[in-house]
Amino acid sequence: MNEIIKNMMDRRSCRAYTGEQIKDEELDLILQAGVWAPSGMGAQSPMQVVVQDPELVKKLSAMNAAVMGSSADPFYGAPTVVIVFADSEKMTYVEDGALVMGNMMNAAASIGVASCWIHRARQVFDSEEGKALKKAWGVPDSYEGIGHCILGYAAAALPEGKPRREGRIIKVG
């Protein structure tokens, strides 16, 4: 089987991390995979903000948890958080940002880095505190949070994939 397709079929979301920081070379490869994601009309609007400072990761985790009305760590102890933003003035901004997230997670899996897409980025960065962070980071006002891509090393082996449901492909013509 093609190595890229096998990687996509084997990738799993990780919800338990060792806490060990990923290597800079690994992070750079993952970020480049995101940069090279397709985008509508080639606009390349998505931006990635990398957070590895433990205190800021903790703050972002608490902000995300507050959206859920929870105090649990929605980042599962991952030491790296990449927030993907995209320009809401572009018609395909959500799709463009989602492609960045997918590319990063597949790239991470291919080099032995665990990942998971954590939602609620839009709500976190629509808050006053979130808007202040965006401003401090130089993220334009028109950019919305698409997702948090958490990265790290899995604390345990990831589970096997569930069998795929039948009837999700329709061939016409």
KAHU-V219050 format. One record per residue. N is the residue number from 0. RES is the residue in one small letter. PHI is phi in degrees with one decimal (999 if undefined). D_LAST is the distance of its C-alpha to the last C-alpha in whole Angstrom. Layout:
((N,RES,PHI,D_LAST) (N,RES,PHI,D_LAST))
//
This chain:
((0,m,999,27) (1,n,-56.4,27) (2,e,-61.6,30) (3,i,-66.8,28) (4,i,-65.8,26) (5,k,-59.6,28) (6,n,-58.9,30) (7,m,-65.2,28) (8,m,-74.4,27) (9,d,-90.8,31) (10,r,-63.1,32) (11,r,-134.1,34) (12,s,-74.4,36) (13,c,-108.2,39) (14,r,-126.0,42) (15,a,-158.6,45) (16,y,-118.2,46) (17,t,-73.0,50) (18,g,94.5,51) (19,e,-68.3,51) (20,q,-69.7,50) (21,i,-72.7,47) (22,k,-73.5,48) (23,d,-56.8,48) (24,e,-64.3,46) (25,e,-66.2,44) (26,l,-58.2,43) (27,d,-61.1,43) (28,l,-63.4,40) (29,i,-63.4,38) (30,l,-64.2,39) (31,q,-64.0,38) (32,a,-60.2,35) (33,g,-66.3,35) (34,v,-61.4,36) (35,w,-88.9,33) (36,a,-65.1,30) (37,p,-63.8,28) (38,s,-147.2,28) (39,g,-55.4,27) (40,m,56.7,28) (41,g,64.9,30) (42,a,-67.4,33) (43,q,51.3,34) (44,s,-78.5,36) (45,p,-60.1,36) (46,m,-122.0,39) (47,q,-118.5,40) (48,v,-113.2,44) (49,v,-96.8,45) (50,v,-123.2,48) (51,q,-126.6,50) (52,d,-67.3,53) (53,p,-55.4,54) (54,e,-68.7,55) (55,l,-72.2,53) (56,v,-59.5,50) (57,k,-62.4,52) (58,k,-63.1,52) (59,l,-62.2,49) (60,s,-61.0,48) (61,a,-64.9,51) (62,m,-63.6,49) (63,n,-66.6,45) (64,a,-61.6,47) (65,a,-62.1,49) (66,v,-60.9,46) (67,m,-82.8,45) (68,g,74.0,48) (69,s,-129.2,49) (70,s,-116.1,51) (71,a,-70.8,49) (72,d,-82.3,48) (73,p,-71.6,44) (74,f,-97.2,45) (75,y,55.0,46) (76,g,81.7,48) (77,a,-65.9,46) (78,p,-83.5,48) (79,t,-123.7,46) (80,v,-126.2,44) (81,v,-110.9,42) (82,i,-93.6,41) (83,v,-99.7,38) (84,f,-116.9,38) (85,a,-143.9,36) (86,d,-74.7,37) (87,s,-66.6,36) (88,e,-81.4,36) (89,k,-93.4,33) (90,m,-59.4,30) (91,t,-106.1,28) (92,y,-61.6,31) (93,v,-66.3,30) (94,e,-62.9,27) (95,d,-60.9,29) (96,g,-65.2,32) (97,a,-64.5,30) (98,l,-65.0,28) (99,v,-61.2,32) (100,m,-58.3,33) (101,g,-62.1,30) (102,n,-59.8,31) (103,m,-64.1,34) (104,m,-66.2,34) (105,n,-67.6,32) (106,a,-62.8,34) (107,a,-58.0,37) (108,a,-59.9,36) (109,s,-67.7,36) (110,i,-115.8,39) (111,g,84.0,41) (112,v,-102.8,41) (113,a,-83.6,40) (114,s,-151.8,38) (115,c,-160.7,37) (116,w,-86.5,36) (117,i,-109.2,38) (118,h,-78.0,37) (119,r,78.1,40) (120,a,-63.9,40) (121,r,-60.9,40) (122,q,-66.2,42) (123,v,-59.9,45) (124,f,-92.1,45) (125,d,-86.9,45) (126,s,-74.0,48) (127,e,-61.2,51) (128,e,-63.8,52) (129,g,-66.3,48) (130,k,-62.5,49) (131,a,-65.3,52) (132,l,-63.8,51) (133,k,-55.4,48) (134,k,-61.9,51) (135,a,-62.4,53) (136,w,-86.5,50) (137,g,82.4,49) (138,v,-86.4,46) (139,p,-59.7,45) (140,d,-56.6,45) (141,s,-74.3,42) (142,y,-85.6,40) (143,e,-109.8,39) (144,g,-70.0,39) (145,i,-100.0,35) (146,g,-173.9,37) (147,h,-105.4,39) (148,c,-99.2,38) (149,i,-88.1,41) (150,l,-135.8,42) (151,g,173.7,45) (152,y,-105.1,45) (153,a,-63.6,44) (154,a,-75.7,47) (155,a,-149.9,45) (156,a,-59.6,43) (157,l,-78.2,39) (158,p,-69.9,37) (159,e,-68.5,35) (160,g,-71.4,31) (161,k,-72.3,30) (162,p,-58.0,27) (163,r,-79.3,24) (164,r,-67.7,23) (165,e,-79.0,20) (166,g,78.2,17) (167,r,-101.8,17) (168,i,-122.9,13) (169,i,-121.6,10) (170,k,-99.0,7) (171,v,-119.0,4) (172,g,91.0,0))
//
